[in-house]
Amino acid sequence: MVRLPFYRDLEFGREVADVHSIFEAGAAKPQKRMRIALIGNFAPRKCGIATFTTDVFEKLSQFHPEIAVDVYALDDPECPLFYENIADTIARSDPEDYARAARRINEDGVDAVWLQHEYGIFGGIDGEMVVQFVDRLAAPLVLTLHTVLGEPSERQRSILRHLVTRASRIMVMSHHSRNLLESSYGAPSDILKVIDHGAPDRPFGRQDEFKARLGLSGRKVLMTFGLLGPGKGLEHAIRSLPAIVERHPQVLYRIVGATHPNLVAEEGEAYREKLMVLAARLGVADHVVWDNRFLDTPELLDQLEACDIYLTPYPGLEQSASGTLSYAVALGKAVVSTPYVHARELLAQDVGRLIPPRSSEAIAEAVNSLLDAPEAMAAMQRRAYGRGRTTIWPRFAEASARLVAQAVAPKSTTQPVTTTPGLAAVLAMSDATGMLQHSIGVVPDRRHGYCLDDNARALMLMNVAQGLSTAERMKWTLAYAAFVQSAWNPDLGRFRNFMRFDRSWCEDEGSEDSNGRAVWALGETHARASDAGVADWALHLYDDVTRSMATLESPRAIAFAMLGACAVLRRDPGHQGSRQTASRGGDILMRLLGEGRRPGWAWFEAVLGYDNPRLPQALIEAGTLLGQEHWTAAGLETLEWICAQQVSAKGQFRPIGSESFHMELRYLPFDQQPLEAQAAIEAAGSALRATGNPFWHDHAMTAWRWFFGENDRGAVLADIATGRCRDGVTPRGANANCGAESLLAFQLSHYALMEMLPQSAPLSREGGMLEPA
C-alpha cells in the first residue's frame, strides 16, 4: 500500500493527506521537457475563462512540472491589471500588439501554443483579431473552445472554421461540442479530444462543518455562483422559493457572485436590484442571501461545501462548459439544472436533476423532492462525488499533458505564409555598423565583415517587418541606412560594397549590381518608410546617386535601379529622374531580349545567372507605370519562361543553381540558393498585380514551399521561430550556414507573399495558403 505524504493544503489551512499522489504515480508524462505558450484571460481578471486559464497554469505546474508554461494574458489597457507569473500581456484590441506577441512567441521557440477561445475575449467584431494572431504563430496550435455555437452568425462561423484549419489539436469539454465541430465546422476527428473541465479533489460529506463556519447550521442551503446577468435565469429560481419555503421553511438560497462588469457599465446594479424587489414582493427576501463578490477559488469551494443543492437555472442551452457546475459535482452536491450542453452530459445517469428552462414550478418540484427524501438526496450526492473523481485536477492535468504532447509531434507540412518569421536571426547578425555578411552555422562570421548588398536588403526589410516597436524599428532602420549613406562615394559617383569588420572599406567602388541594389533600396525606402524623416533622407540620396547611374551596363543592376525608380513613381508619378531611369532601363532590357532570344530560349542573355526573375519583373513594373504595354507583355512572357525552367517535374521549385552561372544556354540544379526563391516570389507578385492571373500566386507558393523541404533534397532551410534560413540546397542536403543574404531572402519572401493575400483571406478562405501548420 502506498503511504500518502502530507502537505499544507492552501484551501483548508491545515495538513491533510495528499489524495492526488495515487494519480500522480500512475500518470503517463511526456517523454521530454516541453515549453508551451498559454493564451487567454488570466487572474486577477474576474471571469470564467480567466479562472480556467489560471487553473491550467497552476495544475500543469503542480502535476507536470516537465511542461514549462509561458502565460500571455489578454488585457485591456484602459483598465490594466497587475499580473504575476506571466510572460507578457496582449492588448486585446490592438492588432500590432498581437503581431508583437506572435513574434515573441515564435522567437522563444515554444513547442506549442495553447489558446483559450471565446468570442468575447479577443478584439474586433466577434473577437476576429484572433484570426490574424493565430496565422502568425509558428508552433503547433492547441485550442480549447469554450463555446461551440450550433447556430453561429456567418462571421462567427468563419472565425471558428479558420481556427480549426490552424489547430493541431482541439480540446472541448462536451461530446456535443465535439460532434458539432466535426459536422458543422469541418474539424478532423483525429484532432478532437473531449476533456472534462477540471475540478478540485476534496473529501465528501462535510456540509455541516462548512455550514458552521458560515453561521448556517440547521439551514437547508441552496446556492448559485457566477457573474450575475439575465443569462443566469435567477428570476426563475427566486420565483420557485415560495413553494419551497412553504414546505421547508429552513431553506436559504445563497446567490454568490458580482454583477457582470459589462452589465454594471451599462445599467449599474439595476438587474440585481430588480431581483431583490422580486424576492421582497414574493415574501422570500429573508430566505435569499446576496454575496456581491467574485470569489477566489478557495473561498468559492468553501462556500460550495456549505450547500446541499446547487442550482444552475440557465435559460440558454448552448453553454458547453461551466466551471462551477464541475466544482459542485466534484464536491458531491445534488444539482438541479436546466439541460444546457454541459449539464446534460455531466449530470447524466441520475448524477443530477435536469428540469425545463424558465420554469419556476419545475425548480420547486425538483428541490422539494430532494429535500423531502434526505436519503435519496444523499444517494445523488454520492453519485455526483463518484462522477467527480473522473474530473479532478490530476486527471485533467494528465489528459492535458497528453494532448499537448500529441500536438508537438513533428509534421512535414509547410508553414502558412501568414506565420510571421521571427527577427532574432536578423538582429543577431547585426550590430551598430550594420549587418554582417556571413556565418559559420548560425554564428556570425566577422572575418568577412559587411557589404552594401545585404544592408540595402536589410533596410528594405525594416520598411515592411511586423511585430517591431517604433523604437526598435527606428534603431535598426537608422543602422542600415547609415551603412548605405557611408557607402556612397561622391568622388567617384558610386557606392562602395565591401567593408571590413574594423569599418575600413575594401574598395572605392563596388560592383554595378550592388550599386543598382542600393538605388532600389533607396526608392523602396522613400515609398514605404513609416518615418517621414527616413523617407525624405532616402529620396535626397536617391536623387544624388541616380544622376551617376545612367552608365550602368549590367542587366541586373539596370533592373534593380528600375525597380527603385518604379517604387518612387508609385508615390510620386511626376518624378522626372525616376521616369528617365525606368525608360532608359526598359529600352536596354528590350534590346537585350531581342538580341538574346533563341529557339526555346526566351531570355535576355545566353546564360542564366542569379536573381533571374528581376529582369522580367522590372519590365512588368516599368511597363505598367509608364504605359508601355509591349514592355509588360515581354516581361510576362520571359517571366513565364524562367518560371518553367525553375519548376521540376514533380512540381517543386528548383532554382537555377549557382554552378550554372556563366554556362551558356544550359543550367544545373545545384547549389540552390534562397535569393532565387525570393526573386521568384517578388516577381510573381508584380505579375499578379499586373494581370490578376492566379497562376502567379500558385508559382509564388511553390517557391515559398521550397524553404520548408519541398525541394530536391527534402531539406528544410527556414525556421519560422528564429527567422533563420540556411544558405541553400547542395547535392548533399542543406548548407548549414545562415548568411545575411539567405536570412533576408526568407524574410522578404514572407512579406512579399503577404502583399499577395487579399484582405479578406484570413476570414473567407480555407485551405491553400492558410492551411494549418
C-alpha positions in Angstrom: 0.0 0.0 0.0 1.3 3.4 -0.9 1.8 5.7 2.1 0.3 9.1 1.3 2.5 12.1 2.1 1.1 15.1 3.9 1.2 18.7 2.7 -0.1 22.1 3.8 -3.4 22.5 2.0 -3.9 26.1 1.0 -7.6 25.6 0.6 -8.2 24.4 4.1 -5.2 25.8 6.0 -4.3 22.6 7.7 -2.4 19.4 6.9 -4.3 16.8 5.1 -3.5 13.6 3.2 -2.4 14.4 -0.4 -5.1 12.4 -2.2 -3.5 13.3 -5.5 -0.5 11.0 -5.1 -2.1 7.9 -6.3 -2.9 9.5 -9.7 0.5 11.1 -10.0 2.2 7.8 -9.5 0.3 6.2 -12.5 0.2 9.2 -14.8 2.0 8.9 -18.1 4.0 12.0 -18.7 5.5 13.5 -21.9 8.8 11.9 -23.0 10.8 15.1 -22.7 10.6 18.6 -21.3 8.3 20.9 -23.2 7.6 24.6 -23.3 4.2 26.0 -24.2 2.7 29.4 -24.5 -0.7 29.6 -22.8 -3.0 32.4 -24.1 -6.3 33.7 -22.6 -7.8 35.8 -19.8 -5.9 35.3 -16.6 -6.2 36.1 -12.9 -6.7 38.6 -11.4 -9.3 39.2 -14.1 -12.7 38.1 -12.8 -14.3 35.8 -15.3 -14.7 32.1 -16.0 -12.0 32.0 -18.8 -9.5 33.7 -16.5 -10.2 31.2 -13.8 -9.8 28.3 -16.2 -6.6 29.6 -17.7 -5.2 30.2 -14.3 -6.1 26.7 -13.2 -4.4 25.2 -16.3 -1.2 27.1 -15.5 -1.3 26.1 -11.8 -2.2 22.4 -12.3 0.2 21.7 -15.1 2.9 23.3 -12.9 1.9 21.1 -10.0 1.3 17.8 -11.7 3.5 18.1 -14.8 6.5 20.3 -14.0 8.3 19.0 -17.1 6.0 21.3 -19.1 7.1 24.9 -18.7 4.2 27.3 -19.3 4.6 30.9 -20.5 1.3 32.8 -19.9 0.2 35.6 -22.3 -2.7 37.3 -20.6 -5.2 39.2 -22.7 -5.5 42.6 -21.1 -7.5 45.9 -21.5 -5.0 48.8 -21.5 -7.8 51.1 -20.4 -8.3 49.0 -17.2 -5.0 47.3 -16.8 -4.4 44.7 -14.1 -1.3 43.6 -12.3 -0.4 40.0 -13.3 2.0 37.6 -11.6 4.0 34.7 -13.1 3.3 35.6 -16.7 5.5 36.1 -19.7 3.6 39.1 -21.2 0.3 40.7 -21.8 -1.5 41.2 -25.1 -3.6 44.4 -25.5 -6.8 42.6 -26.6 -7.9 45.3 -29.1 -4.5 46.3 -30.6 -3.6 44.4 -33.8 0.0 45.5 -33.5 0.3 44.0 -30.0 -0.9 40.7 -31.4 1.8 40.9 -34.0 4.4 41.7 -31.4 3.3 38.9 -29.1 3.3 36.4 -32.0 6.8 37.4 -32.9 8.0 36.9 -29.4 6.3 33.5 -29.0 7.8 32.4 -32.3 11.3 33.6 -31.4 11.0 31.9 -28.0 10.7 28.6 -29.8 7.9 27.2 -27.7 6.8 23.7 -28.6 3.1 24.5 -28.7 0.7 27.3 -28.2 -2.4 26.6 -26.1 -5.1 29.2 -26.8 -8.4 29.6 -24.9 -11.1 30.7 -27.3 -14.3 32.5 -26.5 -15.6 35.1 -29.0 -15.8 37.9 -26.4 -12.3 37.9 -25.1 -10.4 38.9 -28.3 -10.5 42.2 -30.0 -12.6 43.1 -33.1 -16.1 42.1 -34.0 -16.8 38.7 -32.5 -13.2 38.6 -31.5 -11.9 38.5 -35.1 -8.4 39.7 -34.2 -7.7 36.1 -33.1 -7.6 35.1 -36.7 -4.5 37.0 -37.8 -2.9 36.3 -34.5 -3.0 32.5 -34.9 -1.9 33.0 -38.5 1.4 34.4 -37.3 2.1 31.6 -34.8 4.7 29.1 -35.8 4.3 26.4 -33.1 1.5 23.8 -33.2 -1.7 25.3 -32.0 -3.8 23.7 -29.3 -7.3 25.2 -28.9 -9.7 25.0 -26.0 -13.1 26.0 -27.4 -15.2 27.2 -24.5 -18.2 27.9 -26.8 -19.1 26.0 -30.0 -22.3 27.5 -31.4 -24.8 25.4 -33.3 -26.3 28.5 -34.9 -23.5 31.0 -35.2 -23.5 34.2 -37.3 -21.6 34.0 -40.6 -18.7 35.8 -39.1 -18.6 33.6 -36.0 -18.7 30.5 -38.2 -15.8 31.9 -40.4 -13.7 32.7 -37.3 -14.1 29.3 -35.8 -13.7 27.4 -39.1 -10.4 29.3 -39.6 -9.2 28.4 -36.1 -10.0 24.8 -36.9 -7.8 24.9 -40.0 -4.9 26.2 -38.0 -5.2 23.8 -35.0 -3.1 20.7 -34.4 -5.3 19.6 -31.5 -8.7 20.9 -30.3 -10.0 20.3 -26.7 -13.7 20.6 -25.9 -15.5 19.8 -22.7 -18.5 18.1 -24.1 -19.3 15.4 -26.7 -21.9 17.7 -28.2 -19.3 20.3 -29.0 -17.0 17.6 -30.5 -19.8 16.4 -32.8 -20.7 20.0 -33.8 -17.0 20.7 -34.7 -16.9 17.6 -36.9 -20.3 18.0 -38.6 -20.5 21.8 -38.9 -17.0 23.2 -38.8 -15.1 20.6 -40.8 -12.8 19.5 -37.9 -10.9 16.2 -38.5 -12.0 13.7 -35.9 -8.4 12.7 -35.1 -7.5 16.2 -33.7 -10.6 16.5 -31.4 -10.4 15.5 -27.8 -13.1 15.7 -25.1 -11.6 16.5 -21.7 -13.8 17.2 -18.7 -13.5 20.6 -17.1 -11.1 20.1 -14.2 -12.3 20.2 -10.6 -10.9 20.1 -7.0 -10.4 17.0 -5.0 -11.9 17.4 -1.5 -13.3 14.9 1.0 -17.0 14.0 0.7 -19.9 15.0 3.0 -18.6 18.0 5.0 -21.7 20.2 4.7 -22.3 20.6 8.4 -18.7 21.6 9.1 -18.7 24.3 6.5 -22.2 25.5 7.4 -21.0 26.0 10.9 -18.1 28.1 9.6 -20.5 30.4 7.7 -23.1 30.5 10.6 -25.6 28.4 8.6 -26.1 25.5 11.0 -29.6 24.0 10.8 -30.4 25.5 7.4 -31.0 23.7 4.1 -28.8 25.7 1.7 -29.3 26.2 -2.0 -26.6 28.0 -3.9 -25.9 29.6 -7.3 -22.5 31.1 -8.2 -21.2 33.2 -11.1 -21.2 36.7 -12.7 -24.8 37.9 -12.5 -26.8 38.8 -15.6 -30.0 37.9 -17.3 -28.4 34.8 -18.8 -28.3 33.1 -15.4 -32.1 32.7 -15.0 -32.1 33.7 -11.4 -35.5 35.2 -11.5 -36.9 31.7 -12.1 -35.1 30.3 -9.1 -36.4 33.2 -6.9 -40.0 32.6 -8.1 -39.6 28.9 -7.1 -38.8 29.9 -3.5 -42.4 30.4 -2.1 -43.3 26.8 -2.9 -40.0 25.6 -1.5 -40.2 27.7 1.7 -43.8 26.7 2.4 -42.7 23.0 2.8 -39.1 23.7 4.0 -39.0 27.0 5.9 -35.4 26.4 6.9 -34.3 26.8 3.3 -31.8 29.6 2.4 -30.9 30.5 -1.2 -27.4 31.9 -1.4 -26.7 33.9 -4.6 -23.0 34.4 -4.7 -21.1 36.5 -7.3 -20.6 40.0 -8.6 -22.8 41.5 -11.3 -21.1 41.1 -14.8 -18.9 44.2 -15.3 -20.3 44.8 -18.8 -23.8 44.9 -17.3 -22.6 47.2 -14.5 -21.1 49.6 -17.1 -24.4 49.7 -19.0 -27.0 49.9 -16.1 -25.2 49.7 -12.8 -26.9 47.2 -10.4 -30.3 47.5 -11.9 -30.6 43.8 -12.6 -29.6 42.7 -9.0 -32.0 45.3 -7.6 -34.8 44.0 -9.7 -34.2 40.5 -8.4 -34.2 41.8 -4.8 -37.5 43.6 -5.4 -38.9 40.4 -6.8 -37.8 38.4 -3.7 -39.4 41.0 -1.4 -42.7 41.0 -3.4 -42.9 37.3 -3.2 -42.2 37.4 0.6 -39.0 35.4 0.5 -36.4 38.2 0.9 -35.4 36.7 4.3 -34.6 33.4 2.5 -32.2 34.9 0.0 -28.7 35.9 0.8 -26.6 38.0 -1.6 -22.8 37.9 -1.7 -21.9 40.5 -4.2 -18.3 39.3 -4.9 -16.3 37.3 -7.4 -14.8 34.8 -5.0 -11.3 33.4 -5.3 -11.3 29.6 -5.9 -10.5 28.5 -2.3 -13.3 30.6 -0.8 -15.7 29.6 -3.5 -15.0 25.9 -2.7 -15.6 26.5 1.0 -19.0 28.1 0.2 -19.9 25.3 -2.2 -19.1 22.8 0.5 -21.7 24.5 2.7 -24.6 24.0 0.3 -26.9 21.0 -0.1 -28.3 21.7 -3.6 -26.6 23.6 -6.3 -28.9 25.4 -8.8 -28.0 26.4 -12.4 -31.3 27.6 -13.9 -29.6 29.0 -17.1 -32.2 29.7 -19.8 -29.6 29.3 -22.6 -28.9 25.7 -23.6 -25.7 26.1 -25.6 -23.2 26.5 -22.8 -20.7 23.8 -23.3 -18.6 24.3 -20.1 -19.4 25.5 -16.6 -16.6 25.5 -14.1 -18.8 25.9 -11.1 -21.0 23.0 -12.2 -17.9 20.9 -12.4 -16.8 22.0 -9.0 -20.2 21.3 -7.4 -20.4 17.8 -8.9 -16.8 17.0 -7.8 -17.6 18.2 -4.2 -20.6 15.8 -4.2 -23.5 18.3 -4.3 -27.0 17.5 -5.5 -27.5 19.6 -8.6 -30.8 20.9 -10.1 -30.1 22.3 -13.6 -31.6 23.3 -16.9 -30.4 20.9 -19.7 -27.6 23.1 -21.2 -24.9 21.1 -23.0 -22.5 20.7 -20.1 -25.2 19.8 -17.6 -26.8 17.2 -19.9 -23.5 15.3 -20.1 -22.1 15.8 -16.7 -25.4 15.0 -14.9 -26.3 12.0 -17.0 -27.3 8.7 -15.3 -29.0 10.5 -12.4 -25.9 12.3 -11.3 -28.2 15.4 -11.0 -31.7 16.5 -11.8 -32.5 18.2 -15.1 -35.5 20.5 -15.4 -37.0 22.5 -18.2 -35.7 26.1 -18.7 -37.6 29.1 -17.5 -39.8 27.0 -15.2 -40.0 28.0 -11.5 -42.5 25.2 -10.9 -40.0 22.6 -12.2 -37.3 24.1 -9.9 -39.6 24.0 -6.9 -40.7 20.4 -7.6 -37.1 19.1 -8.1 -35.8 20.9 -4.9 -38.7 19.8 -2.8 -38.5 16.2 -3.9 -34.8 16.1 -2.8 -35.4 17.9 0.5 -38.4 15.6 1.1 -36.3 12.5 0.8 -32.9 13.0 2.5 -31.7 9.5 1.7 -32.4 10.0 -2.0 -30.6 13.3 -1.9 -27.6 11.7 -0.1 -27.5 9.0 -2.8 -27.5 11.6 -5.5 -24.7 13.4 -3.8 -22.6 10.2 -3.6 -23.2 9.6 -7.3 -22.1 13.2 -8.1 -19.0 12.7 -6.0 -18.1 9.5 -7.8 -18.6 11.2 -11.2 -16.3 14.0 -10.0 -13.5 11.6 -9.4 -13.0 11.4 -13.2 -12.6 15.2 -13.4 -10.3 16.1 -10.5 -7.2 18.2 -11.4 -4.7 15.3 -11.5 -6.8 13.6 -14.2 -7.3 16.9 -16.1 -3.6 17.7 -16.0 -2.7 14.2 -17.2 -5.1 14.4 -20.2 -3.9 18.0 -21.0 -0.3 16.9 -20.9 -1.1 14.1 -23.4 -3.0 16.5 -25.6 -0.1 18.9 -25.8 2.5 16.1 -26.4 0.4 14.9 -29.3 0.3 18.4 -30.8 4.1 18.7 -30.6 4.6 15.6 -32.7 6.5 16.7 -35.8 4.7 17.3 -39.1 6.2 17.8 -42.5 3.8 20.4 -44.0 4.8 23.9 -44.9 4.2 26.8 -42.6 1.4 29.1 -43.8 2.6 32.4 -45.3 0.7 34.3 -42.6 3.0 33.0 -39.9 5.4 35.9 -39.1 9.0 34.9 -39.1 11.0 35.9 -36.0 13.6 38.6 -36.4 16.0 37.1 -33.9 18.4 35.8 -36.5 18.5 39.0 -38.5 19.2 41.1 -35.4 21.8 38.6 -34.2 23.7 39.2 -37.5 23.6 43.0 -37.0 25.4 45.5 -34.9 25.8 49.3 -34.7 27.7 49.2 -38.1 25.1 47.2 -40.0 24.5 43.6 -41.0 27.4 41.1 -41.2 27.6 39.1 -44.4 28.3 35.5 -43.5 28.0 33.0 -40.7 29.5 29.7 -39.7 26.5 27.6 -38.9 24.3 30.0 -37.0 27.2 32.1 -35.6 28.0 35.4 -37.4 31.5 35.3 -39.1 33.2 38.6 -38.5 36.1 37.8 -40.8 34.1 38.8 -43.9 32.7 42.0 -42.5 29.8 43.7 -44.1 28.6 44.5 -47.6 26.3 47.1 -49.2 24.1 44.4 -50.8 23.0 42.9 -47.5 22.5 46.3 -45.7 20.4 47.5 -48.6 18.2 44.4 -48.3 18.0 44.8 -44.5 16.9 48.4 -45.0 14.1 47.2 -47.2 13.1 44.6 -44.6 12.7 47.3 -41.9 10.2 49.1 -44.2 7.8 46.1 -44.1 8.7 43.9 -41.0 5.9 43.4 -38.5 6.0 43.0 -34.7 8.6 45.7 -34.1 8.1 48.5 -31.7 8.5 52.0 -33.2 11.8 52.5 -31.3 13.2 49.1 -32.3 12.3 49.7 -36.0 13.9 53.1 -35.9 17.1 51.8 -34.3 17.7 49.2 -37.0 16.5 51.3 -39.9 19.0 54.0 -39.0 21.8 51.5 -38.6 21.2 50.0 -42.1 20.5 53.5 -43.6 23.8 54.8 -42.1 25.7 52.0 -43.8 24.2 52.8 -47.1 24.9 56.5 -46.6 28.5 55.7 -45.6 28.9 53.5 -48.7 28.3 56.4 -51.1 31.5 57.7 -52.6 30.6 61.1 -54.2 34.1 61.5 -55.6 33.5 58.6 -58.0 29.8 58.8 -58.1 29.5 55.1 -57.0 28.7 53.1 -53.9 31.4 51.0 -52.2 30.3 47.5 -51.4 32.6 45.6 -49.0 33.6 46.8 -45.6 35.9 45.0 -43.1 34.9 44.4 -39.6 37.1 47.3 -38.4 34.9 49.6 -40.6 37.5 50.2 -43.2 36.4 49.9 -46.8 37.9 47.2 -49.0 37.3 49.2 -52.2 36.5 52.7 -53.5 33.8 51.4 -56.0 31.6 48.4 -55.7 30.0 46.3 -58.3 27.4 47.6 -60.6 24.9 45.2 -59.2 25.5 46.4 -55.6 25.0 50.0 -56.9 21.8 49.1 -58.6 20.5 47.4 -55.4 21.3 50.4 -53.3 19.2 52.6 -55.7 16.4 50.1 -55.4 16.6 50.1 -51.6 16.5 54.0 -51.5 13.5 54.1 -53.8 11.6 51.5 -51.7 12.5 53.3 -48.5 11.2 56.6 -49.8 8.0 54.8 -50.8 7.5 52.6 -47.7 9.3 54.0 -44.7 7.0 54.7 -41.8 9.1 57.6 -40.6 8.8 60.8 -42.7 12.4 61.8 -41.9 13.8 58.5 -43.2 11.7 58.7 -46.3 13.0 62.2 -47.0 16.6 61.1 -46.4 16.1 58.2 -48.9 14.8 60.5 -51.6 17.5 63.0 -51.1 20.3 60.4 -51.5 18.4 58.7 -54.3 18.3 62.0 -56.3 22.0 62.4 -55.8 23.0 58.9 -56.9 20.7 58.3 -59.8 22.4 61.1 -61.7 25.5 58.9 -61.7 23.8 55.6 -62.6 23.0 56.4 -66.2 26.1 54.5 -67.3 25.2 51.2 -65.6 25.6 48.3 -68.0 24.9 45.1 -66.0 21.3 43.9 -66.8 20.6 43.1 -63.2 22.0 46.5 -62.0 19.7 48.2 -64.5 16.7 46.1 -63.4 17.4 46.9 -59.7 17.6 50.6 -60.5 14.4 50.4 -62.5 12.6 48.7 -59.5 13.8 51.5 -57.3 12.6 54.1 -59.8 9.2 52.4 -60.0 8.8 52.5 -56.2 9.4 56.3 -56.3 6.9 56.6 -59.2 4.2 54.8 -57.3 4.5 57.5 -54.6 5.3 60.5 -56.9 4.2 59.7 -60.5 5.7 63.1 -61.7 9.3 62.3 -60.5 11.3 63.0 -63.7 14.5 61.4 -62.7 12.7 58.1 -62.0 10.8 58.3 -65.3 14.2 58.6 -67.0 15.7 55.7 -65.1 12.8 53.4 -65.8 12.6 54.5 -69.5 16.3 54.0 -70.2 16.3 50.6 -68.4 13.3 49.4 -70.3 14.8 50.3 -73.6 18.0 48.4 -72.7 16.3 45.3 -71.5 14.1 45.2 -74.6 17.2 45.4 -76.8 18.9 42.7 -74.8 15.9 40.5 -75.1 15.8 40.9 -78.9 19.5 40.0 -79.1 19.4 37.1 -76.7 16.4 35.2 -77.9 17.0 31.7 -79.3 14.5 28.9 -80.2 13.3 27.7 -76.8 15.3 30.4 -75.0 13.2 33.4 -74.4 15.8 35.3 -72.4 17.9 38.4 -72.3 21.2 36.6 -72.2 22.8 33.4 -73.3 23.4 32.5 -69.7 21.3 32.3 -66.6 22.8 33.9 -63.5 21.5 34.9 -60.1 18.3 36.8 -59.4 17.0 36.0 -62.9 13.3 36.9 -62.4 14.4 40.6 -61.6 14.8 41.3 -65.3 11.2 40.5 -66.3 9.9 42.0 -63.0 11.5 45.3 -63.9 9.9 45.3 -67.4 6.5 44.4 -65.9 6.6 47.2 -63.3 8.0 49.9 -65.7 5.7 48.9 -68.5 2.7 49.2 -66.2 3.6 52.5 -64.7 4.8 54.2 -68.0 2.0 52.8 -70.2 4.4 50.7 -72.3 2.2 47.7 -72.9 4.8 45.9 -75.0 7.3 46.0 -72.1 4.7 44.5 -69.8 3.9 41.8 -72.3 7.6 40.9 -72.8 8.1 40.9 -69.1 5.3 38.4 -68.6 6.5 36.2 -71.4 10.0 36.0 -70.1 8.9 35.5 -66.5 6.7 32.6 -67.6 9.7 31.1 -69.4 12.1 31.4 -66.4 9.4 30.1 -64.1 9.1 27.0 -66.3 12.8 26.4 -66.0 12.6 26.6 -62.2 9.9 24.0 -61.6 10.8 20.3 -61.5 8.7 17.6 -63.0 7.3 16.9 -59.5 6.1 20.5 -59.3 8.7 21.6 -56.8 10.6 24.8 -57.1 14.1 24.2 -58.4 16.0 27.5 -58.8 18.8 27.9 -61.2 21.9 26.5 -59.3 24.9 28.7 -58.7 27.0 26.1 -60.5 25.2 27.1 -63.7 26.3 30.7 -63.7 28.2 31.6 -66.9 27.2 28.3 -68.6 25.7 29.2 -72.0 22.2 28.0 -72.8 22.1 25.4 -70.1 22.0 25.2 -66.3 22.5 22.8 -63.4 20.3 22.2 -60.4 22.8 22.9 -57.6 23.6 24.8 -55.5 20.1 26.2 -55.0 20.0 29.5 -53.1 17.3 31.3 -51.1 17.9 34.5 -53.2 16.3 32.8 -56.2 13.2 31.8 -54.3 12.8 35.4 -53.1 13.2 36.7 -56.7 10.6 34.3 -58.0 8.1 35.2 -55.3 8.5 39.0 -55.7 8.4 38.9 -59.5 5.3 36.7 -59.3 3.8 39.4 -57.1 4.4 42.1 -59.7 2.9 39.8 -62.4 -0.2 39.1 -60.2 -0.8 42.8 -59.7 -0.4 43.5 -63.4 -2.7 40.6 -64.6 -4.7 39.2 -61.7 -3.8 35.8 -63.0 -3.9 33.3 -60.1 -1.1 31.3 -61.8 1.3 33.8 -60.3 0.0 33.3 -56.8 0.4 29.5 -57.3 4.0 29.9 -58.5 4.9 32.1 -55.6 3.6 29.4 -53.2 5.7 26.8 -55.0 8.8 28.9 -54.4 7.7 29.5 -50.7 7.4 25.8 -50.0 11.0 25.3 -51.2 12.1 26.9 -48.0 10.3 24.2 -46.0 11.5 21.0 -47.6 9.7 20.8 -51.0 13.0 20.7 -52.9 15.2 18.2 -54.5 16.7 17.0 -51.2 13.8 17.5 -48.9 16.0 19.9 -46.9 14.2 22.2 -44.5 16.0 25.5 -44.8 13.9 28.0 -42.9 12.9 28.3 -39.2 9.9 30.5 -38.6 10.6 30.9 -34.9 14.0 32.4 -35.2 13.8 33.7 -38.8 16.9 31.7 -39.7 17.4 30.4 -43.2 20.2 28.0 -44.4 22.3 29.1 -47.2 20.9 26.7 -49.8 20.4 23.2 -51.0 23.5 21.3 -52.1 23.7 17.8 -53.6 24.2 16.5 -50.0 21.4 18.5 -48.5 21.2 21.8 -46.7 24.2 24.2 -46.4 24.2 24.6 -42.7 25.4 28.3 -42.7 22.9 31.1 -42.3 24.3 34.1 -44.0 22.7 37.5 -44.3 21.5 37.1 -47.9 19.7 33.9 -47.0 18.0 35.3 -43.9 16.9 38.4 -45.7 15.7 36.4 -48.7 13.4 34.4 -46.5 12.1 37.3 -44.5 11.4 39.4 -47.6 9.7 36.5 -49.3 7.2 36.3 -46.4 6.3 39.9 -46.7 6.0 39.8 -50.5 3.6 36.9 -50.1 1.6 38.7 -47.5 1.1 41.5 -50.0 -0.4 39.0 -52.4 -3.1 37.9 -49.9 -6.5 39.6 -50.3 -7.6 41.5 -47.2 -10.4 39.1 -46.6 -8.3 35.9 -46.9 -7.9 35.1 -43.2 -11.7 35.0 -42.7 -13.0 33.9 -46.0 -10.6 31.3 -47.4 -9.8 27.8 -46.2 -7.0 25.6 -47.2 -4.4 26.7 -49.7 -2.3 29.5 -48.4 -4.0 29.3 -45.0 -3.6 25.5 -44.3 -2.7 24.7 -40.8 0.9 24.4 -39.8 
